[in-house]
Amino acid sequence: MNYSDKERAYLNAQCRVEKLRNFYIHLIVFIVVNSVISTVKIIRNMQNGESFQEAFFDWNTFGLWMLWGIGLAIHAFAIFGLAFILGNNWEEQKIKQFMQEEERNNLN
């Protein structure tokens, strides 16, 4: 089946939107689930005699946030790529910068 360029572009855009939507769902689930689990752990630890600070800064409270956060960061990198970290025009800006440096070096 041959697709026209417009159809192919539409299908690619639709796929990207679906991936982005799935990432946002992952982010929302990450925040909600970790918030509930952390709240339950903090309340339980406080009922066992710990102060709020001890319960809040317990490693077990943040362990899930960090481990799942690594997975979320990998998911974000898969969706946004280096543009997420470096910006959209980073590569083009670096090329221009290096070309200008070469021109300056050649003039000297």
Biopython code that builds the backbone (N, CA, C, O; Angstrom):
import numpy as np
from Bio.PDB.StructureBuilder import StructureBuilder

atoms = [
    (1, "MET", "N", (0.845, -1.172, 0.000)),
    (1, "MET", "CA", (0.000, 0.000, 0.000)),
    (1, "MET", "C", (0.893, 1.239, 0.000)),
    (1, "MET", "O", (1.726, 1.398, 0.893)),
    (2, "ASN", "N", (0.732, 2.109, -0.981)),
    (2, "ASN", "CA", (1.496, 3.340, -1.080)),
    (2, "ASN", "C", (0.746, 4.479, -0.411)),
    (2, "ASN", "O", (-0.449, 4.683, -0.623)),
    (3, "TYR", "N", (1.486, 5.209, 0.400)),
    (3, "TYR", "CA", (0.916, 6.378, 1.050)),
    (3, "TYR", "C", (1.487, 7.620, 0.387)),
    (3, "TYR", "O", (2.653, 7.642, -0.007)),
    (4, "SER", "N", (0.676, 8.634, 0.268)),
    (4, "SER", "CA", (1.188, 9.906, -0.226)),
    (4, "SER", "C", (2.016, 10.548, 0.882)),
    (4, "SER", "O", (1.979, 10.119, 2.035)),
    (5, "ASP", "N", (2.761, 11.579, 0.510)),
    (5, "ASP", "CA", (3.589, 12.266, 1.499)),
    (5, "ASP", "C", (2.743, 12.857, 2.621)),
    (5, "ASP", "O", (3.147, 12.839, 3.783)),
    (6, "LYS", "N", (1.567, 13.382, 2.271)),
    (6, "LYS", "CA", (0.690, 13.956, 3.298)),
    (6, "LYS", "C", (0.187, 12.879, 4.252)),
    (6, "LYS", "O", (0.150, 13.086, 5.465)),
    (7, "GLU", "N", (-0.197, 11.740, 3.708)),
    (7, "GLU", "CA", (-0.680, 10.644, 4.554)),
    (7, "GLU", "C", (0.431, 10.132, 5.455)),
    (7, "GLU", "O", (0.206, 9.867, 6.635)),
    (8, "ARG", "N", (1.630, 9.994, 4.901)),
    (8, "ARG", "CA", (2.767, 9.519, 5.689)),
    (8, "ARG", "C", (3.100, 10.511, 6.804)),
    (8, "ARG", "O", (3.366, 10.115, 7.938)),
    (9, "ALA", "N", (3.081, 11.808, 6.469)),
    (9, "ALA", "CA", (3.343, 12.837, 7.476)),
    (9, "ALA", "C", (2.281, 12.802, 8.563)),
    (9, "ALA", "O", (2.591, 12.944, 9.746)),
    (10, "TYR", "N", (1.026, 12.612, 8.163)),
    (10, "TYR", "CA", (-0.059, 12.535, 9.142)),
    (10, "TYR", "C", (0.120, 11.328, 10.055)),
    (10, "TYR", "O", (-0.047, 11.442, 11.269)),
    (11, "LEU", "N", (0.457, 10.178, 9.487)),
    (11, "LEU", "CA", (0.652, 8.970, 10.297)),
    (11, "LEU", "C", (1.830, 9.128, 11.252)),
    (11, "LEU", "O", (1.763, 8.687, 12.399)),
    (12, "ASN", "N", (2.915, 9.761, 10.781)),
    (12, "ASN", "CA", (4.060, 10.012, 11.659)),
    (12, "ASN", "C", (3.682, 10.954, 12.796)),
    (12, "ASN", "O", (4.049, 10.727, 13.949)),
    (13, "ALA", "N", (2.947, 12.008, 12.465)),
    (13, "ALA", "CA", (2.517, 12.956, 13.494)),
    (13, "ALA", "C", (1.585, 12.284, 14.490)),
    (13, "ALA", "O", (1.682, 12.521, 15.694)),
    (14, "GLN", "N", (0.690, 11.451, 13.996)),
    (14, "GLN", "CA", (-0.239, 10.731, 14.869)),
    (14, "GLN", "C", (0.520, 9.805, 15.815)),
    (14, "GLN", "O", (0.175, 9.703, 16.993)),
    (15, "CYS", "N", (1.541, 9.136, 15.312)),
    (15, "CYS", "CA", (2.360, 8.249, 16.144)),
    (15, "CYS", "C", (3.100, 9.044, 17.216)),
    (15, "CYS", "O", (3.172, 8.615, 18.367)),
    (16, "ARG", "N", (3.650, 10.200, 16.842)),
    (16, "ARG", "CA", (4.364, 11.031, 17.815)),
    (16, "ARG", "C", (3.428, 11.550, 18.899)),
    (16, "ARG", "O", (3.796, 11.600, 20.072)),
    (17, "VAL", "N", (2.220, 11.935, 18.505)),
    (17, "VAL", "CA", (1.233, 12.419, 19.479)),
    (17, "VAL", "C", (0.861, 11.306, 20.446)),
    (17, "VAL", "O", (0.724, 11.547, 21.646)),
    (18, "GLU", "N", (0.698, 10.094, 19.940)),
    (18, "GLU", "CA", (0.363, 8.964, 20.812)),
    (18, "GLU", "C", (1.496, 8.681, 21.801)),
    (18, "GLU", "O", (1.241, 8.410, 22.975)),
    (19, "LYS", "N", (2.734, 8.743, 21.335)),
    (19, "LYS", "CA", (3.874, 8.532, 22.232)),
    (19, "LYS", "C", (3.939, 9.622, 23.290)),
    (19, "LYS", "O", (4.215, 9.342, 24.456)),
    (20, "LEU", "N", (3.686, 10.859, 22.891)),
    (20, "LEU", "CA", (3.691, 11.968, 23.835)),
    (20, "LEU", "C", (2.575, 11.817, 24.858)),
    (20, "LEU", "O", (2.784, 12.057, 26.047)),
    (21, "ARG", "N", (1.393, 11.421, 24.403)),
    (21, "ARG", "CA", (0.270, 11.188, 25.310)),
    (21, "ARG", "C", (0.602, 10.104, 26.315)),
    (21, "ARG", "O", (0.309, 10.249, 27.502)),
    (22, "ASN", "N", (1.211, 9.017, 25.856)),
    (22, "ASN", "CA", (1.604, 7.934, 26.758)),
    (22, "ASN", "C", (2.634, 8.401, 27.779)),
    (22, "ASN", "O", (2.609, 7.968, 28.931)),
    (23, "PHE", "N", (3.541, 9.285, 27.361)),
    (23, "PHE", "CA", (4.514, 9.819, 28.311)),
    (23, "PHE", "C", (3.818, 10.641, 29.389)),
    (23, "PHE", "O", (4.135, 10.500, 30.570)),
    (24, "TYR", "N", (2.874, 11.495, 29.002)),
    (24, "TYR", "CA", (2.163, 12.312, 29.987)),
    (24, "TYR", "C", (1.338, 11.447, 30.937)),
    (24, "TYR", "O", (1.236, 11.755, 32.125)),
    (25, "ILE", "N", (0.759, 10.384, 30.432)),
    (25, "ILE", "CA", (0.043, 9.451, 31.306)),
    (25, "ILE", "C", (1.015, 8.823, 32.293)),
    (25, "ILE", "O", (0.708, 8.707, 33.480)),
    (26, "HIS", "N", (2.191, 8.415, 31.810)),
    (26, "HIS", "CA", (3.221, 7.839, 32.674)),
    (26, "HIS", "C", (3.616, 8.840, 33.760)),
    (26, "HIS", "O", (3.768, 8.465, 34.923)),
    (27, "LEU", "N", (3.784, 10.105, 33.388)),
    (27, "LEU", "CA", (4.156, 11.144, 34.347)),
    (27, "LEU", "C", (3.077, 11.333, 35.414)),
    (27, "LEU", "O", (3.393, 11.447, 36.598)),
    (28, "ILE", "N", (1.819, 11.366, 35.007)),
    (28, "ILE", "CA", (0.718, 11.538, 35.962)),
    (28, "ILE", "C", (0.634, 10.349, 36.910)),
    (28, "ILE", "O", (0.470, 10.527, 38.117)),
    (29, "VAL", "N", (0.746, 9.140, 36.373)),
    (29, "VAL", "CA", (0.708, 7.938, 37.215)),
    (29, "VAL", "C", (1.882, 7.953, 38.187)),
    (29, "VAL", "O", (1.720, 7.612, 39.359)),
    (30, "PHE", "N", (3.061, 8.343, 37.712)),
    (30, "PHE", "CA", (4.255, 8.451, 38.556)),
    (30, "PHE", "C", (3.993, 9.365, 39.752)),
    (30, "PHE", "O", (4.281, 9.000, 40.892)),
    (31, "ILE", "N", (3.455, 10.535, 39.494)),
    (31, "ILE", "CA", (3.215, 11.510, 40.564)),
    (31, "ILE", "C", (2.139, 11.020, 41.527)),
    (31, "ILE", "O", (2.326, 11.083, 42.742)),
    (32, "VAL", "N", (1.029, 10.541, 41.011)),
    (32, "VAL", "CA", (-0.086, 10.121, 41.869)),
    (32, "VAL", "C", (0.300, 8.916, 42.717)),
    (32, "VAL", "O", (0.125, 8.936, 43.936)),
    (33, "VAL", "N", (0.819, 7.873, 42.090)),
    (33, "VAL", "CA", (1.146, 6.642, 42.823)),
    (33, "VAL", "C", (2.228, 6.898, 43.857)),
    (33, "VAL", "O", (2.109, 6.447, 44.996)),
    (34, "ASN", "N", (3.285, 7.614, 43.481)),
    (34, "ASN", "CA", (4.352, 7.875, 44.438)),
    (34, "ASN", "C", (3.898, 8.779, 45.575)),
    (34, "ASN", "O", (4.336, 8.611, 46.713)),
    (35, "SER", "N", (3.028, 9.730, 45.279)),
    (35, "SER", "CA", (2.503, 10.597, 46.343)),
    (35, "SER", "C", (1.688, 9.795, 47.347)),
    (35, "SER", "O", (1.836, 9.976, 48.556)),
    (36, "VAL", "N", (0.834, 8.917, 46.857)),
    (36, "VAL", "CA", (0.011, 8.095, 47.752)),
    (36, "VAL", "C", (0.900, 7.175, 48.584)),
    (36, "VAL", "O", (0.740, 7.094, 49.802)),
    (37, "ILE", "N", (1.828, 6.486, 47.939)),
    (37, "ILE", "CA", (2.702, 5.557, 48.668)),
    (37, "ILE", "C", (3.543, 6.304, 49.693)),
    (37, "ILE", "O", (3.700, 5.834, 50.820)),
    (38, "SER", "N", (4.089, 7.466, 49.319)),
    (38, "SER", "CA", (4.904, 8.241, 50.256)),
    (38, "SER", "C", (4.082, 8.732, 51.436)),
    (38, "SER", "O", (4.547, 8.699, 52.575)),
    (39, "THR", "N", (2.864, 9.187, 51.173)),
    (39, "THR", "CA", (1.997, 9.655, 52.255)),
    (39, "THR", "C", (1.683, 8.527, 53.224)),
    (39, "THR", "O", (1.732, 8.718, 54.439)),
    (40, "VAL", "N", (1.362, 7.359, 52.697)),
    (40, "VAL", "CA", (1.066, 6.204, 53.554)),
    (40, "VAL", "C", (2.293, 5.838, 54.384)),
    (40, "VAL", "O", (2.172, 5.566, 55.578)),
    (41, "LYS", "N", (3.472, 5.827, 53.763)),
    (41, "LYS", "CA", (4.696, 5.484, 54.497)),
    (41, "LYS", "C", (4.997, 6.503, 55.590)),
    (41, "LYS", "O", (5.378, 6.130, 56.700)),
    (42, "ILE", "N", (4.828, 7.778, 55.283)),
    (42, "ILE", "CA", (5.106, 8.812, 56.277)),
    (42, "ILE", "C", (4.138, 8.691, 57.448)),
    (42, "ILE", "O", (4.559, 8.758, 58.603)),
    (43, "ILE", "N", (2.859, 8.516, 57.170)),
    (43, "ILE", "CA", (1.869, 8.368, 58.247)),
    (43, "ILE", "C", (2.168, 7.135, 59.087)),
    (43, "ILE", "O", (2.119, 7.190, 60.316)),
    (44, "ARG", "N", (2.477, 6.023, 58.427)),
    (44, "ARG", "CA", (2.785, 4.786, 59.149)),
    (44, "ARG", "C", (4.030, 4.957, 60.028)),
    (44, "ARG", "O", (4.044, 4.518, 61.178)),
    (45, "ASN", "N", (5.064, 5.588, 59.491)),
    (45, "ASN", "CA", (6.281, 5.798, 60.278)),
    (45, "ASN", "C", (6.029, 6.729, 61.460)),
    (45, "ASN", "O", (6.592, 6.533, 62.537)),
    (46, "MET", "N", (5.187, 7.739, 61.264)),
    (46, "MET", "CA", (4.878, 8.637, 62.373)),
    (46, "MET", "C", (4.066, 7.917, 63.441)),
    (46, "MET", "O", (4.225, 8.202, 64.628)),
    (47, "GLN", "N", (3.202, 6.995, 63.045)),
    (47, "GLN", "CA", (2.445, 6.212, 64.021)),
    (47, "GLN", "C", (3.358, 5.262, 64.789)),
    (47, "GLN", "O", (3.036, 4.853, 65.905)),
    (48, "ASN", "N", (4.488, 4.914, 64.196)),
    (48, "ASN", "CA", (5.462, 4.047, 64.873)),
    (48, "ASN", "C", (6.444, 4.839, 65.719)),
    (48, "ASN", "O", (7.430, 4.278, 66.197)),
    (49, "GLY", "N", (6.200, 6.131, 65.918)),
    (49, "GLY", "CA", (6.988, 6.912, 66.852)),
    (49, "GLY", "C", (8.024, 7.828, 66.230)),
    (49, "GLY", "O", (8.726, 8.523, 66.965)),
    (50, "GLU", "N", (8.153, 7.863, 64.927)),
    (50, "GLU", "CA", (9.128, 8.753, 64.306)),
    (50, "GLU", "C", (8.548, 10.156, 64.201)),
    (50, "GLU", "O", (7.332, 10.338, 64.133)),
    (51, "SER", "N", (9.450, 11.157, 64.189)),
    (51, "SER", "CA", (8.996, 12.527, 63.954)),
    (51, "SER", "C", (8.699, 12.691, 62.461)),
    (51, "SER", "O", (9.033, 11.829, 61.648)),
    (52, "PHE", "N", (8.073, 13.800, 62.126)),
    (52, "PHE", "CA", (7.751, 14.037, 60.715)),
    (52, "PHE", "C", (9.020, 14.087, 59.869)),
    (52, "PHE", "O", (9.067, 13.523, 58.776)),
    (53, "GLN", "N", (10.055, 14.771, 60.382)),
    (53, "GLN", "CA", (11.307, 14.872, 59.633)),
    (53, "GLN", "C", (11.936, 13.498, 59.417)),
    (53, "GLN", "O", (12.405, 13.195, 58.320)),
    (54, "GLU", "N", (11.947, 12.675, 60.451)),
    (54, "GLU", "CA", (12.513, 11.328, 60.312)),
    (54, "GLU", "C", (11.709, 10.506, 59.308)),
    (54, "GLU", "O", (12.279, 9.793, 58.481)),
    (55, "ALA", "N", (10.404, 10.609, 59.384)),
    (55, "ALA", "CA", (9.553, 9.843, 58.470)),
    (55, "ALA", "C", (9.670, 10.360, 57.036)),
    (55, "ALA", "O", (9.688, 9.578, 56.085)),
    (56, "PHE", "N", (9.748, 11.677, 56.892)),
    (56, "PHE", "CA", (9.794, 12.275, 55.559)),
    (56, "PHE", "C", (11.117, 11.998, 54.860)),
    (56, "PHE", "O", (11.137, 11.693, 53.668)),
    (57, "PHE", "N", (12.222, 12.102, 55.594)),
    (57, "PHE", "CA", (13.543, 11.941, 54.985)),
    (57, "PHE", "C", (14.062, 10.513, 55.055)),
    (57, "PHE", "O", (15.259, 10.286, 54.880)),
    (58, "ASP", "N", (13.199, 9.563, 55.305)),
    (58, "ASP", "CA", (13.575, 8.152, 55.310)),
    (58, "ASP", "C", (13.890, 7.709, 53.884)),
    (58, "ASP", "O", (13.155, 8.043, 52.954)),
    (59, "TRP", "N", (14.980, 6.958, 53.707)),
    (59, "TRP", "CA", (15.388, 6.480, 52.386)),
    (59, "TRP", "C", (14.265, 5.698, 51.706)),
    (59, "TRP", "O", (14.056, 5.832, 50.500)),
    (60, "ASN", "N", (13.556, 4.898, 52.462)),
    (60, "ASN", "CA", (12.489, 4.079, 51.881)),
    (60, "ASN", "C", (11.359, 4.923, 51.293)),
    (60, "ASN", "O", (10.639, 4.477, 50.400)),
    (61, "THR", "N", (11.214, 6.139, 51.801)),
    (61, "THR", "CA", (10.184, 7.020, 51.271)),
    (61, "THR", "C", (10.553, 7.505, 49.872)),
    (61, "THR", "O", (9.685, 7.645, 49.011)),
    (62, "PHE", "N", (11.841, 7.761, 49.648)),
    (62, "PHE", "CA", (12.274, 8.313, 48.365)),
    (62, "PHE", "C", (12.832, 7.278, 47.401)),
    (62, "PHE", "O", (13.066, 7.596, 46.235)),
    (63, "GLY", "N", (13.050, 6.061, 47.849)),
    (63, "GLY", "CA", (13.622, 5.035, 46.984)),
    (63, "GLY", "C", (12.808, 4.789, 45.729)),
    (63, "GLY", "O", (13.356, 4.719, 44.629)),
    (64, "LEU", "N", (11.496, 4.656, 45.893)),
    (64, "LEU", "CA", (10.632, 4.412, 44.742)),
    (64, "LEU", "C", (10.616, 5.607, 43.801)),
    (64, "LEU", "O", (10.616, 5.440, 42.581)),
    (65, "TRP", "N", (10.602, 6.829, 44.370)),
    (65, "TRP", "CA", (10.638, 8.035, 43.540)),
    (65, "TRP", "C", (11.881, 8.021, 42.651)),
    (65, "TRP", "O", (11.804, 8.296, 41.454)),
    (66, "MET", "N", (13.017, 7.700, 43.248)),
    (66, "MET", "CA", (14.269, 7.745, 42.494)),
    (66, "MET", "C", (14.346, 6.647, 41.444)),
    (66, "MET", "O", (14.713, 6.908, 40.298)),
    (67, "LEU", "N", (14.008, 5.436, 41.822)),
    (67, "LEU", "CA", (14.110, 4.329, 40.870)),
    (67, "LEU", "C", (13.115, 4.496, 39.723)),
    (67, "LEU", "O", (13.476, 4.342, 38.557)),
    (68, "TRP", "N", (11.888, 4.805, 40.050)),
    (68, "TRP", "CA", (10.887, 5.010, 39.008)),
    (68, "TRP", "C", (11.227, 6.266, 38.203)),
    (68, "TRP", "O", (10.972, 6.333, 37.000)),
    (69, "GLY", "N", (11.803, 7.256, 38.882)),
    (69, "GLY", "CA", (12.213, 8.485, 38.203)),
    (69, "GLY", "C", (13.257, 8.235, 37.129)),
    (69, "GLY", "O", (13.256, 8.898, 36.092)),
    (70, "ILE", "N", (14.147, 7.281, 37.371)),
    (70, "ILE", "CA", (15.130, 6.912, 36.352)),
    (70, "ILE", "C", (14.411, 6.357, 35.124)),
    (70, "ILE", "O", (14.732, 6.715, 33.991)),
    (71, "GLY", "N", (13.447, 5.487, 35.359)),
    (71, "GLY", "CA", (12.658, 4.955, 34.247)),
    (71, "GLY", "C", (11.899, 6.045, 33.513)),
    (71, "GLY", "O", (11.806, 6.022, 32.285)),
    (72, "LEU", "N", (11.356, 6.997, 34.254)),
    (72, "LEU", "CA", (10.633, 8.110, 33.640)),
    (72, "LEU", "C", (11.586, 8.982, 32.822)),
    (72, "LEU", "O", (11.227, 9.449, 31.741)),
    (73, "ALA", "N", (12.794, 9.201, 33.334)),
    (73, "ALA", "CA", (13.788, 9.986, 32.594)),
    (73, "ALA", "C", (14.171, 9.293, 31.286)),
    (73, "ALA", "O", (14.334, 9.947, 30.256)),
    (74, "ILE", "N", (14.312, 7.979, 31.331)),
    (74, "ILE", "CA", (14.613, 7.220, 30.109)),
    (74, "ILE", "C", (13.458, 7.344, 29.123)),
    (74, "ILE", "O", (13.680, 7.509, 27.923)),
    (75, "HIS", "N", (12.236, 7.265, 29.619)),
    (75, "HIS", "CA", (11.057, 7.424, 28.760)),
    (75, "HIS", "C", (11.051, 8.823, 28.136)),
    (75, "HIS", "O", (10.777, 8.970, 26.945)),
    (76, "ALA", "N", (11.354, 9.849, 28.938)),
    (76, "ALA", "CA", (11.394, 11.224, 28.422)),
    (76, "ALA", "C", (12.470, 11.362, 27.353)),
    (76, "ALA", "O", (12.249, 12.001, 26.325)),
    (77, "PHE", "N", (13.631, 10.765, 27.594)),
    (77, "PHE", "CA", (14.718, 10.833, 26.616)),
    (77, "PHE", "C", (14.315, 10.143, 25.317)),
    (77, "PHE", "O", (14.655, 10.614, 24.231)),
    (78, "ALA", "N", (13.597, 9.036, 25.422)),
    (78, "ALA", "CA", (13.144, 8.320, 24.224)),
    (78, "ALA", "C", (12.144, 9.161, 23.429)),
    (78, "ALA", "O", (12.100, 9.069, 22.202)),
    (79, "ILE", "N", (11.351, 9.970, 24.107)),
    (79, "ILE", "CA", (10.349, 10.792, 23.432)),
    (79, "ILE", "C", (10.952, 12.087, 22.902)),
    (79, "ILE", "O", (10.751, 12.439, 21.740)),
    (80, "PHE", "N", (11.697, 12.800, 23.758)),
    (80, "PHE", "CA", (12.182, 14.129, 23.405)),
    (80, "PHE", "C", (13.607, 14.132, 22.868)),
    (80, "PHE", "O", (13.998, 15.082, 22.189)),
    (81, "GLY", "N", (14.386, 13.105, 23.151)),
    (81, "GLY", "CA", (15.767, 13.033, 22.688)),
    (81, "GLY", "C", (16.631, 14.096, 23.332)),
    (81, "GLY", "O", (16.319, 14.600, 24.410)),
    (82, "LEU", "N", (17.717, 14.430, 22.662)),
    (82, "LEU", "CA", (18.640, 15.425, 23.195)),
    (82, "LEU", "C", (18.038, 16.819, 23.224)),
    (82, "LEU", "O", (18.503, 17.675, 23.977)),
    (83, "ALA", "N", (17.016, 17.062, 22.421)),
    (83, "ALA", "CA", (16.382, 18.379, 22.421)),
    (83, "ALA", "C", (15.813, 18.704, 23.796)),
    (83, "ALA", "O", (15.741, 19.873, 24.176)),
    (84, "PHE", "N", (15.416, 17.693, 24.535)),
    (84, "PHE", "CA", (14.882, 17.877, 25.886)),
    (84, "PHE", "C", (15.944, 18.468, 26.811)),
    (84, "PHE", "O", (15.636, 19.284, 27.681)),
    (85, "ILE", "N", (17.191, 18.053, 26.618)),
    (85, "ILE", "CA", (18.286, 18.489, 27.480)),
    (85, "ILE", "C", (19.004, 19.699, 26.893)),
    (85, "ILE", "O", (19.267, 20.673, 27.599)),
    (86, "LEU", "N", (19.319, 19.638, 25.606)),
    (86, "LEU", "CA", (20.164, 20.646, 24.989)),
    (86, "LEU", "C", (19.399, 21.756, 24.280)),
    (86, "LEU", "O", (19.986, 22.790, 23.960)),
    (87, "GLY", "N", (18.145, 21.577, 24.036)),
    (87, "GLY", "CA", (17.358, 22.550, 23.296)),
    (87, "GLY", "C", (17.228, 22.136, 21.843)),
    (87, "GLY", "O", (18.002, 21.317, 21.348)),
    (88, "ASN", "N", (16.251, 22.702, 21.166)),
    (88, "ASN", "CA", (15.952, 22.293, 19.796)),
    (88, "ASN", "C", (17.038, 22.666, 18.804)),
    (88, "ASN", "O", (17.324, 21.892, 17.890)),
    (89, "ASN", "N", (17.646, 23.822, 18.958)),
    (89, "ASN", "CA", (18.601, 24.311, 17.968)),
    (89, "ASN", "C", (20.046, 24.138, 18.403)),
    (89, "ASN", "O", (20.932, 24.786, 17.845)),
    (90, "TRP", "N", (20.305, 23.295, 19.372)),
    (90, "TRP", "CA", (21.643, 23.157, 19.918)),
    (90, "TRP", "C", (22.651, 22.785, 18.851)),
    (90, "TRP", "O", (23.718, 23.393, 18.773)),
    (91, "GLU", "N", (22.336, 21.797, 18.026)),
    (91, "GLU", "CA", (23.280, 21.328, 17.015)),
    (91, "GLU", "C", (23.585, 22.437, 16.007)),
    (91, "GLU", "O", (24.744, 22.663, 15.657)),
    (92, "GLU", "N", (22.567, 23.110, 15.555)),
    (92, "GLU", "CA", (22.766, 24.198, 14.590)),
    (92, "GLU", "C", (23.577, 25.334, 15.202)),
    (92, "GLU", "O", (24.437, 25.904, 14.532)),
    (93, "GLN", "N", (23.318, 25.671, 16.460)),
    (93, "GLN", "CA", (24.066, 26.726, 17.133)),
    (93, "GLN", "C", (25.534, 26.359, 17.276)),
    (93, "GLN", "O", (26.405, 27.210, 17.095)),
    (94, "LYS", "N", (25.820, 25.097, 17.600)),
    (94, "LYS", "CA", (27.207, 24.650, 17.734)),
    (94, "LYS", "C", (27.929, 24.697, 16.389)),
    (94, "LYS", "O", (29.095, 25.087, 16.325)),
    (95, "ILE", "N", (27.250, 24.307, 15.325)),
    (95, "ILE", "CA", (27.859, 24.360, 13.994)),
    (95, "ILE", "C", (28.234, 25.799, 13.654)),
    (95, "ILE", "O", (29.341, 26.057, 13.182)),
    (96, "LYS", "N", (27.320, 26.735, 13.891)),
    (96, "LYS", "CA", (27.603, 28.146, 13.620)),
    (96, "LYS", "C", (28.762, 28.643, 14.476)),
    (96, "LYS", "O", (29.630, 29.368, 13.990)),
    (97, "GLN", "N", (28.776, 28.250, 15.759)),
    (97, "GLN", "CA", (29.844, 28.673, 16.658)),
    (97, "GLN", "C", (31.196, 28.174, 16.161)),
    (97, "GLN", "O", (32.157, 28.943, 16.117)),
    (98, "PHE", "N", (31.286, 26.909, 15.790)),
    (98, "PHE", "CA", (32.549, 26.344, 15.330)),
    (98, "PHE", "C", (32.981, 26.959, 13.998)),
    (98, "PHE", "O", (34.174, 27.150, 13.762)),
    (99, "MET", "N", (32.025, 27.268, 13.133)),
    (99, "MET", "CA", (32.364, 27.916, 11.863)),
    (99, "MET", "C", (32.917, 29.319, 12.107)),
    (99, "MET", "O", (33.876, 29.733, 11.455)),
    (100, "GLN", "N", (32.312, 30.051, 13.049)),
    (100, "GLN", "CA", (32.806, 31.385, 13.373)),
    (100, "GLN", "C", (34.198, 31.317, 13.985)),
    (100, "GLN", "O", (35.043, 32.163, 13.689)),
    (101, "GLU", "N", (34.449, 30.327, 14.829)),
    (101, "GLU", "CA", (35.779, 30.160, 15.416)),
    (101, "GLU", "C", (36.810, 29.850, 14.340)),
    (101, "GLU", "O", (37.929, 30.362, 14.383)),
    (102, "GLU", "N", (36.440, 29.017, 13.378)),
    (102, "GLU", "CA", (37.343, 28.691, 12.271)),
    (102, "GLU", "C", (37.660, 29.938, 11.451)),
    (102, "GLU", "O", (38.807, 30.154, 11.061)),
    (103, "GLU", "N", (36.642, 30.755, 11.193)),
    (103, "GLU", "CA", (36.862, 31.984, 10.433)),
    (103, "GLU", "C", (37.805, 32.915, 11.175)),
    (103, "GLU", "O", (38.700, 33.503, 10.569)),
    (104, "ARG", "N", (37.612, 33.054, 12.485)),
    (104, "ARG", "CA", (38.497, 33.911, 13.283)),
    (104, "ARG", "C", (39.919, 33.380, 13.287)),
    (104, "ARG", "O", (40.872, 34.154, 13.194)),
    (105, "ASN", "N", (40.072, 32.066, 13.395)),
    (105, "ASN", "CA", (41.405, 31.464, 13.401)),
    (105, "ASN", "C", (42.091, 31.629, 12.050)),
    (105, "ASN", "O", (43.308, 31.808, 11.997)),
    (106, "ASN", "N", (41.341, 31.573, 10.970)),
    (106, "ASN", "CA", (41.922, 31.730, 9.636)),
    (106, "ASN", "C", (42.327, 33.167, 9.360)),
    (106, "ASN", "O", (43.249, 33.412, 8.582)),
    (107, "LEU", "N", (41.646, 34.125, 9.991)),
    (107, "LEU", "CA", (41.996, 35.530, 9.814)),
    (107, "LEU", "C", (43.273, 35.884, 10.558)),
    (107, "LEU", "O", (43.973, 36.816, 10.163)),
    (108, "ASN", "N", (43.588, 35.170, 11.611)),
    (108, "ASN", "CA", (44.786, 35.477, 12.422)),
    (108, "ASN", "C", (45.987, 34.872, 11.847)),
    (108, "ASN", "O", (47.079, 35.027, 12.394)),
]
sb = StructureBuilder()
sb.init_structure("model")
sb.init_model(0)
sb.init_chain("A")
sb.init_seg("    ")
for serial, (resi, resn, name, xyz) in enumerate(atoms, 1):
    if name == "N":
        sb.init_residue(resn, " ", resi, " ")
    sb.init_atom(name, np.array(xyz, "f"), 0.0, 1.0, " ", f" {name:<3s}", serial, name[0])
structure = sb.get_structure()
